[in-house]
Amino acid sequence: MPVFRIYRLKETPRHNFRWQPHVSGSSQARRKDYEEGGEVEAANEYAAWKALREAPGELNVGDILETASGELRIFKYVGFESVQWFVPEVKTGLESIPAASGPASPAAEGGKAAGSL
């Protein structure tokens, strides 16, 4: 039987999550807004929800289940939907440097090598 890792949404982001409009399709979650909450063994995410519903650590809206293969499923009011961890764009600092001007190579100058007549 599959084992799901549980990620619990922290309280402050949970208040914001409750008031966000529902969007269908895959969404993104910020890893910093979640805490690891253990594991549950179940046939699928709905069986995990049912098993946890009858236990003290039930799933709340916004919590995420992760499969052994790394697939993430977020618990919403309408059921479970696909989600991915948000990965911020990495800035190298080179974006603000202007592109070099002038010929790139001697071949761009008509194929003549420097110093030839």
Helices and strands as residue ranges (DSSP letters): E 3-9, H 11-19, E 27-29, G 31-33, E 34-41, H 45-53, E 64-66, E 72-76, E 79-85, G 94-96, G 106-109
